[in-house]
Amino acid sequence: MKIVFKDLKRGVVKVVPETTDDIWTLYTVIQPGDLVRARTVREVHFGERGSGRSSRVPMTLTIRVEKTEFQAFTTRLRIRGLVIEGPEKYGVLGKYHTINIDLGRELEIMKPRGWPRALLEKLESSSLQPAAVIVAVDYDEYAVAIARGQGVRVLAEGGLHLPGKDDPSREEKMREALTVIAKTTAGIVEREEPLLVVVAGPGTLKDALAERLRPLLPREVRLYVDHVSMGGHAGVLEEVRRGVMRNALREAASIRAEKFIEEFEKLLAREPCRVAYTIDMVMEAARMGAVEKLLVLDELLHHPDPEVRKRVDELLRLADATRAEIQFVSIEAPAGAKVKSLGGVIAILRYALQLQGKACS
């Protein structure tokens, strides 16, 4: 979740959801009575209804929320309520409207009575993960930055100070400089614990740096190489604007799901009473407050069967009420197929439980 703006005195927070987890967080945070402002599209009739033409007009509206729901067949949040602010010429005030929130769509949430601490912490914690380290390098300068939902912060930068192209020591000095940058980056990765690293720059220098950096990174950290036109701070910002890093961060959710699966499979083999799978089994554990971590196939959020969606919604709310860690995984991710084969929902439990339909021995 990217937090764009925050004014708690007015009860206003502006955010951009970047993963399915963020969409779910918004679903739990936005409540009836809240005000939501976003860019949307509305059918507008011109002339007398039935005799005039109509057109879908883009506009910015503020609605007083009455209901939120996931839209079937899409990972999209629907927010419905009465319009309280909008262009007067279209006569939308006081009418109902549904704002659809997709990944990457900015929205402003205002809570007239202020933000409860628990909801604000949930929103802020969603903005902390996943994280990426970005390294932008060219023959003149480099910068290493940490990118999280709330923004980008440069942690190290400097010049390469290379001799001229005709200097025989240039290649050796370049190798030394890349080694220093690689070690600096590895140190930042160790401290910040990102899920991925993006090395960006023009030409082949970025590839040489990535080659030196790869063996210094933990096995679970993904390394990406991308092209930008310059190094240094400007190169970091160019990488962020390109959107490649954002796509990589979305993929990081898949990385976390794979780590979840690894932990689940180890417990399934050694302590089978510490895990649960299928909606029925996990629901039983959730009602006892036993779910510590929950991984849900995101297609269940928009399952065509409304009864399935209702049960998944109940399960998620139970898990959320007992402060379980909730993650989502796409069917297109490698871990998604495994989760689907286990009923679309798997959980790691706080303590061993003998659940119906599962033997623990």
N, C-alpha and C positions, 0 to 999 in steps of 0.2 A: 504494500500500500504506500503510495506516495502522498505525504501530507504537504499540500501546497501552501496552505495558509491556516493560521489558527488565531482566533480572538476570543478567549474564554470569557472576557467581560461581557461580550455580546452573545456568547454561547454559539459562536460560529466556527466551524471547521470545514475547510475545503480539501477534498481528497481526489486521488485518481486510483481506482483499483487496477492492479496489474496481474493478479492471478485469481484462480477460482477460490482460493482461500480468502482473498480479499473480498470477493463478492459475498461469500458466506458471512464474513465479519460484518459487512454492511447490513446484511439481512438481520443480524442479531442486534446491531447497534441502533438502526433506524426504527423508531417506535411511533405508534399513533399519536398525533398531536405535534410531532416534529414538523419543521418546515424544510423542504428540499427544493433547491434551485438548480436548474440544469438546462442546457441546450437541448431542445427536443423538436419534434415535428408534429403539427396538428392539422387535421382536415378542416379547411375553412371554406364556408359557402359564401359565394358572392351573389347578390340579388336575393330575391325571395326563394326560400328553400323549396326545392322541387322544380323551380323554373330557371334558376340561375346556374352558373357553373361552380365547380368546387376545385380546390387545389390543396395539396399538402404544402404547408408553409413552415419553414424553419423559424423557430423563435425561442427565446429564453423565458421560462416560466418558473414561478415559485408556487408550490402546492402545499397544502396542509395535509399531512399523511393520514390516511385512514387504513391502508392495507398494503402489505408487501408480500410478494410471492415470487417463486422461480417460474420462469416461463417454460412450458413444455418444449422439448426438442432443442433448447438452446441453454448455454450457461449465461443466462441473462436475468437480472433482477428487475422485476416490475414494481414500481411504486405508484400507488393510486391515491388520489385525493382531490380536494377542491382547489381550484386556482385562486390564489389571493394576490398575485402580481403577474402582470403580463401586458403586452401591447393592447391598449384600449381600443384601437381601431378594429381589432378582430373580435371584440365582444366575448372574450374568453373568461373574464372575471366571474367567479361564482359558479363556474361549470366544472364538471369532473374531467380529469385528464390523467393519463398513465404515462409516467416517464420510464423509459427503458434504459437501464444502466448496463453497458457492456464493458469488457476490459478496455482500459485506456480512456474511458469517458469521464470527464471531470464533473464533479457535483459538489454542491455546498449544502451542508447540513446545519440547521440551526435548532437548538433546543431552547425554547423560550424560558424554561426554568433552570437553565444551566446544565452542564454536562455532569452526570453522576461520575464519581471517580472511577468506579469499576468499568464503565463503558469507555471512558477516555483512555484508561490503561489498556483496554482491549484493542482500541484503535491504534494507539501508539506502539504496542508490542507487535501488531501486524506490520507496522512500517519498518521494524528493525531487521526482519529477515525476509527473503534471503539477502545476502550481501555479495558484492563483487569488488575485486581489486582491479583497477584499470592502470596499465602502464602505457604511456605514449612516448615514443622515442624517435628521434631522427639524428642526423649527424651533428647537430648543434646542441640539442638539449633533450632532457627527459623529465617526466613527472610521474609520480606514483600516487594514485588516489583511491579512496574507499568510497564506493557508491552504495547507498542504502535507500530505502523508500523515502526518507526525509530529505535526501539531497546528496551532493558530492563534495568530498573534502580532500584536498591535496595534502598528503602526508610527507612527501619527499620530492625534491626537484633540484636540478642542477644542470651544468653544462658538461659536454663530453670533452671539450678542450683538445680536439684532435689536431695533429700536425697537418700541413698541407698535403695534397694528393701525391706530390712527388717525393715526399719524405719517406725514406725506407722504413722508418719506425712506426709509420701510421697504422699498419695492420696490427702490430703488437699492442700499441696504445688503445686501439679500438677493442681488442679482446679484453684488455685490462678493464676498460670502462664498462663493457657489457657484463663482466664478472661482478663488478661493484654494484651495478644496477640490479642484477639478478639476486645477489645476496641481500641487498636492501629490500627488494620486493619480497623475498622469502621471509625476512624478518617481520615485515608488515603482515604477511599472510598468517604467520604463526600467532601474532598478537590479536589480529582482528577476526580470525577464523571464518573467512568467506567460504562460499561454496564453489566459487569459480574465479578465474583470473582471465582478463582480456589483455593481450599484448597487441598494441596498435601502432601503426606508423607507416611512412612511405617506403617504397623500395624493399630491399631484402634485409635491412638491419633488424626489423622486428622479428624475422624468422630466426636470425642468429641469436637474438636475445631469448626467444622462446625455447630454443634448443638448450641454452645454458640454464634456463630457469626450470625446465620440466623436472629434472632429477632432484631438485631442491624442494619440490612441493609434496605435501601429503598425498597419499594415493587417492583419497576421496575428493580432492579438489580438481575440478575440470579446468583445462587450459584451452583458451580460444585465441586465434590469431586473426586480426582484422586490418583492413587498409584504411588509413586516414591520411590527410595531406601534410600533416606536420606533427612534431613531437611537442613535449612540454605541456603546460597547462591548457593551451589552446587545443592541442590534440586530444586531451582528455575530454574537453567539452564537446569537441566534434564527434567523438565516439559516442557520447551520451545522446547527442542530437540524432545521430544516424539510426538509433533504435535497435541496433544489433545487440547491444548490451542488455536492453530491456527484454528482448527475445531470449537471450541467454539466461537472464534471471528467471524467466518463466520456466525454462527448462530445469532450473535448479530445484523447482518443486518436485520434478520427477526424480532428481538425485536424492532428495530427502525421502521420497517414497521408497526408493530402492534400499536405503539404509533401514527404514522401518521394516521392510520385508525381511531383511537379513536378521534383524533382532527377533521378529516374529517366528521365523523358521527355526532359529536356535532354541527358543523357548518351547516351540511345538515339539521338538525332539527331546528336550531335557525336562521341561516342566509343563506338560500339556494343559494342566489346570490353570496356568497363568495366561492363557490366550483364549480367544473366542472368535468365531467366524459365522457368517450368515446373519441376516437381520434379526431372526428370532433369537439366536443364541446371544448376540451382542446386546439386544434389547433387554434380555433377562439380566445380564450383568450390569447394564446401565441403570436399571431400576433399583439395583442394590448399591449404586454408587461405586461400583468396582472398576469402572473403565478408567485407565490411566492415559492411554493413547488410543486414538481411533483413526483409521484410514478408510476413506470412503471413495468408491468409484464415482467420479463427478457426474456420469450420465444418470445416476440414480436421482440426482437433484431435479432432473427434467424428464423423468421416466414418463412414457405415454399413459401409464395406468395411474390415475389420481390417487388410488389407495396406496400404491407403493410410495408415491411422493409424500403422502400424509404420514406413513410409518417412518420414512427416513427423516422427515422433519421432526417428528416426535423423538426419535433416537438422538438426533443432533442436539435438540434442546435439553434432553436429559443429560447428555454428556457435557454440554456446556455449563449447565447448572452445577455440576459437580467438579468443575474446573479441569476437565479432561483436555488433553492436547489433541486438537482436531486437525487432520490433514486431508487433502483431496488428491486424487490421482486420475489422470486422463486414461481412457482405454487405449489411446495411441501410444502411451508410454510403455516401456518394457515391463514395469511393475503392474501396469493396469490389467494385463491379461491374467496374471497370477491372482490379483484381487478378485477379478470377475469369476474365476474358477472356484473361488471360496465363498461365492454368494454376493460379491460386491462390497462387503463390509468385513473388516477384520479389526481386532482390538487386542491390545496388551493390557492385562489386568493388574490392579494394584496388589492383589493377593490371590491365592489359589481358590478356585471355585469349581464345584461339581455341578455342571450345567446340564439341562435336559438335552439328550441327543448326542452327548459327547462323553467318551470314556477318557479318564485321566491316567489310567495305568499303561 
